[in-house]
Amino acid sequence: MNDTKTTTGHLSALITILIWGTTFVSTKILLKDFTPIEILIFRFLIGYISLLIVYPHRIKTLNVKQELYFVAAGLFGVTLYFLLENIALTYTLASNVGVIISIAPFFTAIFAQQFLDSEKLTLRFFIGFIVAILGIVLIGFNENVVLKINPLGSILAALAAIVWAVYSVLMKKISDFHFNTIGCTRKVFFYGLFFMIPSIFIFHFRLDLNRFTNLSNLLNILYLGFGASALCFVTWNFSVKVLGAMKTSVYIYIVPVIAVVSSAILLHENITGIAILGIILTLAGLFIS
């Protein structure tokens, strides 16, 4: 693999995480007027339509096994992950969810070791992981988080991290099929939206487009749809294809850093000195890994 492509893969993952780290804030704002499933459906409909316009060609799988990988990726990476994350945000702070989600690289490493022959665990990964986790724990001690932790929200966020690890491994498998990355992402979105259909009847869903006359609601859902979904899923899947699931997932360590800083600026959630130390350790762990 040439250095230019590798560098592009790292840059793509970094840009993705910088955007994803702020989505907790956008989702938290939208939860004032929307339910978790409403945000999910509106967001991925916008994302799917955007990718359909950019790449209108169909991805034709060669067999049932290939198709099932896309089905599973849609279920885990879109429906289950974001449903768990959005519901978690109704129970706890945006910064808290961002901190807990960042354990995903650990599970990704374990799953990659088991299911991806080319990705092996290294001592450097574990050292970086320990340093990053120390930083993440310190971020978790940010006084505002400690005072407002809800066990259910934390459990749901942890489950979301595990689900995302499964998705990362599935996308690495899909990348080996050598299909177009945008087309693959759109196909995953299709199955994600398909699995959301039962949620429309189980949870409270209203179409009520009048809510988008509120400029804040409109801008946040467009940010989630165009930026965090259409663009970021493509760039993330590209990075997984180039760097591998394990190496790409390490960038998730930055999520709590972005989540805490953006929550402090936009939602006025407190940030303390101990959290700043945690941010420094988290970034050091990323560099080591």
Secondary structure, DSSP 8 states (H G I E B T S, - for coil): --HHHHHHHHHHHHHHHHHHHHHHHHHHHHTTTS-HHHHHHHHHHHHHHHHHHH-------SSHHHHHHHHHHHIIIIIIHHHHHHHHHTTS-HHHHHHHHTTHHHHHHHHHHHH-TT----HHHHHHHHHHHHHHHHHHT-HHHHHH--HHHHHHHHHHHHHHHHHHHHHHHHHTT---HHHHHHHHHHHHHHHHHHHHHHS-----GGGGGSHHHHHHHHIIIIIIIIIHHHHHHHHHHHH-HHHHHGGGGGHHHHHHHHHHHHS-----HHHHHHHHHHHHHHHH-
